[in-house]
C-alpha cells in the first residue's frame, strides 16, 4: 500500500521526484558500514531531543522539522503559528483574527475554538504539555529551537496525540560565561518591540538566565467604521527567569518562572451576506459575498477584509503564570528525570460573529485555565538497548463563559458557561533494540486513563421588553435554560509503536513504523440551543503507517529527508453544522472514519562552489477522504476532504551571506510558503473555503564582527489576502471570514555581548 501511495503522489510533482532521485544517487555513492565508523561534519549536525535524549536528527526514525535559535531570530518567528514557515504538510488557522490558533499536521488537527478542548497536535513548552486551546496564543522569545514531530506521539511523551507534537525549547542558563543580547525594532502600524537576555554564572554549579520581551503596537490592522478608529492594538509584556543548579556531576535542577501580561485588542472577521441588495446589483451572486446583505440590509462594499463595521468591544486582556521544575539524577544504571509544570491563565475577549454594526450574534468570552502536570521518566542504555519507562499525571480545570448579545436579532441576551475538570494518568515505555550493527527495532506502548466532567449550558436571559424572540418568553420571565449538560465521561486506551531503523551508512537512515495514537473525547462548550448539542463526542483513534529515508550528502553539503505515510483514522472529531435548536451552530461531532496519505520532503543545501549560499525547501503532498456522516442538513456521502488539509504545500528559504570587509558582512534572505485550497469544515462548504495562496518574507542584514546586527525586514511583502477560517450562519443572514495578517515591515537592531 505504501508503494502505491508513494507512486501516485510522486506523479503529481517533479520536485519531490528530483529530491528522491538525488537522495538515491547519494546512497549509491556511499559505502555501507557501521554508522560509528565515520565522523560527521559539525556544520550539518542538527541536535534534537525528540526522543528525550540529545541526538542527531538523522539518527531519529521520525519525520522531524527543526529550526534553531539563529533562524528563529533571523526569520522573526514570533509565535507557534509560524511553524508553517519551515514545516511541510502543516496548516495553521486562527479561529479569530490573531487568536485561537489550531495546528493541523498532515490533515490531522482540531476543528474547534473552545478553551475546554485539548489540541490534536500536542504542544510542549520546555517539556510541559499545554492542555487547552486557550494556551496556544503565546509570543516566542529567547529560544534554543523548535521541533515539529509528525504522526502519533505517545510512547515518549506525557500527553497522547494523534497529529504529532511541537516542542518549544527555551534557551537554558549556562555556567560557563556571562552572555547578553538586546534587540529593538520599529515597524509599520506604529509598532515597537524590545527584547533582552542576560546569562549570569553565579558559581561553577549555578547560573541564572533572565529574558524579557515587550511589544507595543499603537495602530491596529483593522479599521472599525462604526467607531471611527483602528482596532487590533497590542500591549504585551513577557518575562522569564531560569535558575540552573548542578550540585554534583549526577544531579541537575532547572527552575523556570514565566509571566505574560497583555492589554490588547483583537481584530474582527469580514462579513458576508445572504440576500441580494435592493436595487439588485448586476452580476452579483448571493449568498456568500460581502456585497450581499443580511436581514437588516447591511452589506460591506469597501472590498477590504480589514475594514468593517463591528459592534463588539475588541478588548483582549490576558494574564498567565507558568512554573516549571525539571530535575534529573544520574543513578548509574539509568537517568531519572522529573518534569513538574503549573499554569494559571485567564483572558477576556470579544468576537462579532455576524460582523455587522448591529448586535445580532456578539459574544464576550472569559476563559480561565488552571493546570498541573507531573512527568517521571527513567531512561538507560544497556549493551543492546536504549530504554525508557515513564509515568504522567495531569489535572486541569477550564472555566469559560460567553455573554451573548442578540438584541437586534432576537431581542434578548444569553449566557453560556462551561466548568470542565479533567484528570489524566498514563504509563509509557519505549525501547530501541540493537538487532545488528546497522538495524534497530523500536517498540513502544502506552496505557492512558482519563476522566472528564463538565457542567454547563446556555440560558436565554429574557432581558429585553417586550420579550425574547428566541424563546417567545415575555419580559420579566426568569432565565430559561436552552441547553444543559452535567456529565462525566472516562476513557481507558492503549497506544503503541513498532518500527525498524536501518543505518545504511554513517550518514543515511531508512526507517519504517506502525504507530497508534488516541485523542480523548470531550464536551462541546460553545453556544447551544438544545441539550442534544452538548452530548459528548467520542475519542478518536489514528493508526499511522510510515516509511522514510533521511541523510547527509557530504559531497554536496546537503541534508535531505523524505517520508511517505498512510493514516487509518477512526471516529474523527470535526465540526458539523447543527440546526436542531433555535439557532444554527457549529459543534463538534464524530465521523466514523477517514483515510489520509501523502509524502513529506525536505532538503537543505549549502553548495561548496558558492560559499555563503544556503537553500532549504520543503514539499508536502496530501490526500484525505472523510467517510459518510449524518448532519442536520441530511446525509453527507463519503469523499469529502478533511478540514485544513491542502493537497499541496511548499516552503522555501534562500539566503546569501558575504563579507564586505574584515569587520562587516551582509546577508540577503527570502523565504516563502504556498498552501493549496483548504476546506474549513467536514461539509466542505465552499463559502468558507480558503483559496490557494503564497506568503513571502524577506530580510537584509548588515552584521559586524563585534556582535552588532542591523536589519530591514518584511513579512507578507506581497500583501497577500488569505483566509484562515470562516463561519457560515446564513440561516441567520450572515457569515464571516477570518484573514491572515497584512504586510508588515520594519527595521531592527541587535547587539550580542
N, C-alpha and C positions, 0 to 999 in steps of 0.2 A: 504493500500500500504506500509506504513512504517513497519508493522509487517512482510510482505512478504520479504521486502528488508533486514530487520534485520536477519530473519531466513536464507536466502540464504548466507549472508556474514558470519554469525556465524559458519555455517557449514564448512567454509574454514579453520578455525583455532581453535585449542582448547584453545589458550591463552586468547583470548577475552572472550570465554565462561567461563573460570575459573574466570576472573575478574568480569563478571556479576554475576556469582554464589556467589562469595564472597561478592559482594555488596548486593545481595538479602538476604543472610543469616544474614548480618549485620542489614538489615532493620527489620527482624523479631525479632532480639534481643533487639531492641529499643522500648521504649514506645512512642506512639504518644502524641503530646501535643503542646502547644504554644511554638514557637521557642525561645521566650524571657525568658522562664522559667528556662532553664539550661545554666550554664556557659560553655564556650568553652576553651579548653586548649590553652594557648598563643602560644606554640611552633608549633602548627599546623594551626594557623590562617595566611592566606595569604591575605594581603590587596591589592586591585586594585582600579583603578579609571576608569574602562571601561565605566561606566555609568555616568561619570562626577561628581562622589562623591565617597569618600572613603568607600569601602565595603569589607567584607569578600568575597573572590572569590566564596565561596559556597552559597552566597546569590544572585548570579547573574545568571539569566537563559540564559546564553550564553556559548558556548564552548570556554574556555579560557585556554591558556597555559602561565605560568608566570615563569620568572627566576629573582631572586633578585640580589642585588649588590655583595653579597658574592660569589654566584655561578658564576656570570659573570667573576669575577676576578679569581676564582679558576680554571675555565674551559677555561680561556683565550678566551672568546667570544669577538672577536675583530672587527667584522663587522656585519651588518644586515643580511648578507647571512648565518650566523651561527645559525639562529633561527631553522634550521633543526635539530640541536643537541638536542633540547628539545621539539619539536612540531611534533606530528604525522600527517600524511596526508598533509605535506608541502614539496614542492620541490623548490629548488633554482638553477637556471642555470646562468652561465656567458656567454654572447654572445661573449666576447673577453676575453682572459686569464686575470683574475684579474679585469675585467671591465664590465660595463653594466649588472649588475645583475637583474634578474627578479624573483619575488616571486610568486609562484603558490600555492594556498591554496585549497585543495580538488578538484584539477583538473581545477580550475579557475585561470587563470593567463594572461599573456600578451606575445604574440609571436612577439615581435618587439625589435628593437635595437635603434630606433630613439629618440633623445632627445626631439622631439616635442610631444611624446606620454606620457600620464599620466598612472600610474600603475593601474591595476585592484584591487590589494591589496593595500589599502591606507597606506601610511607610514607617521606617525605623530611624529615629534620630539618636545617634550615639547608643544604639542597640536597644532603645526603648521604643516599643511599638505604639503607634497612635491609634486609639480605639474609635475615634469619632471623625466623621467628615468635617466637623467644625474645626478640627485641629489642623486641617490641611493648609490653611492660609497662614504661612509664616514666611518672613523675609530671611534670606541667606546672608551670612557674613562669617568671615574668619573660618573657612572650611579647609579640610585636608583633601577631601574628594567626595564624589557622589558615585554610587554604583547602582545600576539597574539590572536586576536579575529577572529572567523571563521564565515563565512556567511555574507550576506549583512549588511552594517552598514551605515545608512543614517539618522535615526531619532534622533541621538545623536551627530553626527559628522559633521564637517564642509564640507567635500567633500564626495560625494556619492561614494560608492564602491560596486562591485558585489562579490569579493572574500572574503573580510574581511579587517582587519586592524592590523597594527603593531604599537604599542605605545612605543616609546623610551623616557624614563623619566630620565632626569638628576638629580643628587643629588643636593638638594636645600641648600641655606645658612641657618644657624641656629644661633639664637641669644643666645643660652644657654651656649656655651663653645667654646674655641679655640680648633680646631682639625686639624690634618695634617696627610698626608700619602705620602710616597715616595716609588717608586719601580724601579728596573732596571733589565734588562735581557740581557743575552748573548746567542746567538743561532747559529746554523749552517747557512750556506750561509753568514757568516760574518755579522750577524745581531745584532744590538744593539737597545734597546728601553729604554726609560726613561719616567716615569710618576710621576707627583707631584700634590698635592692638599693641600690647606690650607683654613680653615674656620675661619673667623675673626669676632666675635661680636664687632660692633663699638659702640653700646649702647644697652639699653634694647629693643629698637624698630628697630634696624638696624643691618644688617650683610652683610659681603662681602665674597664670595667664589671664589677663583681663582684656576684654574686647567689647566694643560697642558700636552702634550704628544709629544715625538719625536721618530721617527722610522728611523733608518739608516740601510739599507741593501746594503752591498757593493759587493755582488755576487748574480746574478740573478739565478732563477730556470732553465733558458733556455740557450742553447749554440748555437750561430749562426756561422755555419761553413763558411758562406760567408765572415764574417768579422773577424773570429777567436777569438771571445770573447763572454763571457756570457752576457745575457741581462735580464732585469727584475729587475734591481736595484731600490731601493726606498730611497727617502729622503722626509719625511713628517713631518710637524710641525703643531700642533693643539693647540689652546688656547681658554679658556672660562673664562669670568668674569660675575658673577651674583651679583646683589645688591638687597637685600630684605629690604623693608621699611614697617613698621607697625605703622603708626602714631596714630592709635587708635585701639580699640578692633574690630571695624567694618570695617576697611579698611586695605587691604594688597596690596602691589605693588611689583612685581618681574621683574627686568630688566636684560636681558641677551645679551651679545655680544660674538660672537664666530667666530673664523677665522680658515681657513685651507689653508696651502700652501704646494704644492707638486712639487718637481722637480725629477721626477722618470722616469721609463721606464715600458712598458708593455711587456708581453710575446707574442708569436705568435702561431698560431694553427699548428697542424700536417697535412701534405699533404696527400692526396690520389689521385690516378690517374685513367685514363680511359682505357689505352691500354696495352696489354702485352708487355714486353720488347723483344728486338731482340738481341741475340737469345732468344727463349722462355724459360721460367723457369718452369720445370716440376711441376705440381700440383698447380700452381699459378692461382687463379681465379680473373679475371678482369671483370668489374671495381670494385673499392672500396678499394683496398689495397695500402698502401704507396709504395709497390714494383712495382705497375703498373705505367706507365709513362704518362706524359702529351703530348701535341702535339709536344713538342721540345725534347722529350726523357728523361726528368728529372724524377728521382724517388728517394725515400728515403728508404735506405736499412738498416739503423742502428737499427731499432726496438725500438728506444727511442722517445716517443712523446714530450720530452722536448729538443730534439736536431734536428735541421733542418738547412736549408739554405734559409734565408729570405732577401728580397731586400728593405724593408721599414725601415725608421727611427723609432726606438721603443720609442721615446721620449713621455712622458706623463707629461704635466705640468698642474697644476690646482691651481686656486685661488678662495676662497669662503669667503663671509662675511654673517653671519646670525645675525639679530637683532630681539629680541622678547621682548614684553612688556605684562605681564599678570597682570591685576588689578581687584581685587574683592572687593565688598562692600556689607555688610550686611544691607539690607534695613528694617529689622524687619520681614516683611511678606515673604521675599524671598532674595536670594543672586544674585547679578548682577555680571557677570564675563565678562571681555573684554580680548581677546587674539589678539594681533597685531603682524604680522610677516613680515619681509622683508628679501629677499635673493638676493644676487648678486654673480653670479657664472660664471666662464669661464674656459675652458680647451682646450688643443690641444693634439691629439693622432693619431697614425698611425696603420693601420692594413694591413697585406699582405694576402689578401683573397685567392689568388692562392697558397700561402705558398711555393713558389719556389724562386730560386735566380734571376729569370727573372721578368721584370716589366710588368706583364700581367694584374692583377687587384689589384693594390696597391692604397690605399686611405689614405690621411691625413685629419683628421676631426678637425674642430674647432667648439665648442659649446659655446654659451653664453645664460645664463638664468637669467632673472630678474623677481622677483615675489613679489607681495604684497598681503597680506590676512588680513581680519578683521572678527573676530567672536564675537558675543554678545550672551550671554545666561542669562536667568532669571530662577532660579530654586527655588522651595519652597516645603514645606511639610504642608499639612492640615491633618485633623483627619483621613481621609480615602484615601489619595492620595499623592504620590510623583510626582511632575510635573516639566516639563522643557519646555521652549519655547526658540527658538533661531533664529538668522539670520547669514548668512555667505556671504561674498563678497570676490572674488579673481580676481586679474588681473595678467597675466604673459605674457612675451614676450620671445620666444625662437628663436634664430638665429643659424642656423647650415650651415656649408659649408663642402663639400667633394672635395678635389683636387685629381682627379683620374689620375693615371699614367698607361696607357695601351700601352706604346710604343713598347714593344716587341711582343705584340699580335695583336694590331690594328694600330700601328704606329701613335698614337695620344695621347693626354691628354684630360681630361674632367674636367668640373667644375659643381658641383651640389650645389644648395643653397635652403634654406627654411627660410622664415621670417614669423613666426606664432605668432599671438596675440590672447589671449583667455580672455574672461570676463565671470565670473560666479557669480550668485546670488542665494541664496536659503533661504527658511524659513522652520523650522522644529519644531516639538513638540513631546513630549513623556510623557506618564502618566503611573504610576503604581497604580492601584486602588485596595484597600483592600476590597475584597468581603466577606471574612470571616477571622477569626483569622489566618487561615493557607493557604488561597487561594488568590492570586493576579491576576488581569487582567492587561496585558501590552498592551498599544495601542500607536502607533506612526505614524506620517505622515510627508512627506517632499515634498515640491514643489521646483523644480530646473529650472532655466533659464540659458542658456549658449549660447554664440556666439563665433565663432572661425573663424578667417580669415587667409589665407595663400597665400603668393606669393613665387613662387619658380620654380624649374625645373632643367634640366640637359642640358649642352651645350657641343658639340664637338668643342674643341678649334682649330682643324686642325693645330696642332703646329709643325708637322714634315714633312720634304721633303721625298718623292715627294708628299705625301698627306695621307689622312686618309683612312684606310681600314674599318673604322666603318661606314662612310657615303659615301665614294668614292669621297669626295671633294678634289681637288688639293691643295697643299701647297700654302698659301697666301690667301685662302678663309677666309672671316670673320667667327667668331664663329657661329656655326649652332645650333639652338635650336632643341634638340631631344624630349624634353618633357617640357610642360609649364603648370603651374597652377596659377590662380589668382581668388580665390573664397572665399566665405563666407558661412558658414553653421550656423544654430541655432537650438536649441532644447529646448522644454519645456516638463517636465515629472513629474510624481508623483511616490513616493515610499511610502511604508507603512510597518508596523509591527503589528501583532496581536498575543498575546501569553498568556499563563497561567503559573504561578509559584505556585507549591504546596509544602509547607513546611511540609513534612511528619512528621518530628520531629525536635528537636533542631539542629540536625546535618545532615539532609538529605533534599535535594531539588530535586523535579522532575519538569520538565518543558517541554512545547511544544510550538511551534511558527510557524507562517507563515510570511514570510517577502519578500519584493521585493527590489532589487537594480538595478540601471541603470548606465552603463558607457557610457559616451558621445561618439559620433562619432568623426572623425578627418581625417587627411591627412597623407598618407604615405610620408615620407620625405627622403627616400633613393634614390639611383641612379635609374633613369628611362630612357627608350629609346623610350617611346611612351606616349603621354599625357593621353591616356586611363588608364595607370597605376597609375595616380595621382588622379583619381576620388575618392572623399572622401568616406570612409567607414562609415557605419551607426551605431547608438547607439546599444549596446547590453543590454538585459534585462534578469534578473535571478529571478525566484521565488523559494524560499527555504522553504521546509517543514522539520522541525527538532523536535526531541523529545529526551530528555536525563535525566539522573539522576546523581547526584553528592553528595558526603557526606563524613563524617568523622567517622571512626570506632575507638573509643577511646580504646576499649579492645585490639586492635591490633596496636594502634598508627599509623593508616593508613588513607590516603585520596585517594579517587577514583573519577573518572568521566567517564561516558560512554554516547555517543550520537549517534543517527542514523539520517541520513538526506537523502533527495531526492531533486534534483535540476531540475527544468524545465527551460532550458537555450535557449534563442532565439537570433537570429542574432549574433552568436558567432563571435567575432573578432579573426582571426587567420591567420597565414602565408599561402599563396597559391603561388606555383611556377608559374611564368608568363613568357611566351616566345613570347608574341605578338610583342615585339620590336626586335631590333637587338641583344640584349643581354638577356640571361635568368636572371631573378631576382626573389628574394623572396619579396613579397609585402603583405600588409595587405588587407584582404577582409572579407566578411561575409559568414558564413554558417547558413542556415535558423534556424536550431535547434540542440539541443543536450540534452542528459539526463545524469545525474550524480547521483550516490547514493553510500552510504557507511557508515562506522562506525568509530568513534574515541574512543579510550580507553586509560586512563591514571591512574596510580597507584603509589603512594609513600608510603613507608613502613619503619618504624623505630622500629624494634622489641624491646620490653622492656626486653626480655630474653637475648639479646645480645647488651648491651649499646655500642653506638659508630658506629653501622652499620646502613647505610641508603641505600635504594634501590629505584630507580624510573624506570618506564617502560612506554612506550607509543607505541600504536599499531594503524596503520591506514589501513583500507580496503577500496578499491575504485573501482568502475566500472564506465566507461564513454563510451558514444557512440555518435559520431557525425552523424548528418543527411547527406543525399546525397547533393553533391555540384558539381559545374562545375569548372574544372581547364583547364589550357591551354593544358594539355595532354588528355583532354576528361572528360567524366562524371565519378565522383567518387561515388560509391554506399554508402548507409548508413551502419554504423557499425564500422568505424574507431574509434580508441581511441583518446581522446583529447591529445594535446601535454603536456608533463611534468606531466602526471597523472599515477604514478605507481599503480598497483593493490594492492601492499602490501608495507608498510613502517613500520619501527620499530626503536625505540631509547631507550636506557637504560643507567643507571648510577648506579654503585655500589661503595660505599665508606665505609671505616672503619677508625675510629679515636680512639686512645687510649693514655693514659698518660704514659710517660716514667719516669717522676719524678714529683715533685711538680712544677717544672719550665718548663718542656718540654712536648710536646705532638707530636704525629706523625699521619699523615693521608695518606692512600693509596686510590686512586680513579682510576677507569677505566670507560670510557663512550664510547659508540659506536652507530652507526646508520646503518641501512640497507635500501636500496632502490631497488625496483624491476625494471625490464626493463621499459624504457620510450621512447616514440617516440618524435621527435623534431618538427614535422610539422603535419598539418592536413592530409597530404597524407600518413602518417605512413611509410615514406621512411626508409627501413631497413639499408641503408648505413650510415645514420646519427643517428640511434637509439643508446641509451645508455644502455648497458647491466647492469644487476643487480650488485650491489657492496656493500661492507662493508667498513666503515671507523672507525678505533679505535683510541682512545686517552687515555693517561694515565698521572698520576701525583703522585709524592711522596713529601710530605711536612713535614718539621720539624718546629714546632712553639714554641715560648717562650711566657710565660705569660706577658712579658713586651712589646709585640707588634711586635716582630721580626718574619719573616716568610721566610724560605729558601726552595726552591722547585726545583725539577728536573722534567721536563715535556716533553712529546712528543705528536705530532699531526700527524694523519695518520701514526701511528707507523708501520703498515704493509706495508707501501709504495704502497697503492692501486692505480692503474692507472685507473681512471674512467672518462668517457666522460660527459661533461656538456652541450655541444651544437655542432652542425655541420651544414655545408652548402654544398649542392650538386649543383655544377655548371659544371657537366660533359659534358654539351653541349660545354663548353669551354675547356674541357680536364682535369679539376681539381675539387677537393673538399677539405674540411678541417674539422677537428675535434678539439674541444677545451677540454682540460683536467683539472681536479681539481688539486690543489696544491699537490706536492710530500711530502714525510715525512719531518717534521721539528722537531727539538728538542732543548732544551736549559736549562739553569739554571736561576732562578730568586731569587731576594732578595727584601723584602719589610719591611717597618717599619711604624707602625701606632702610632701616638702620641695622 
